[in-house]
């Protein structure tokens, strides 16, 4: 069975998530040295999610365009 074109995910349509899974939060807290094996899972500290913004590349003018 084929998938409709409107249901396919394009590369540009993927957005950043603002909520992390528990495993992602624990790994991030371990990187920040705020998590130990004795820490309780309930009442876990909040973790800031940084949004990644892609910068647009500047167009490079060719030498032919400069001569005209």
Secondary structure, DSSP 8 states (H G I E B T S, - for coil): ----GGGS--GGG----S---HHHHHHHHHHTT---TTS-STT-------------------HHHHH-
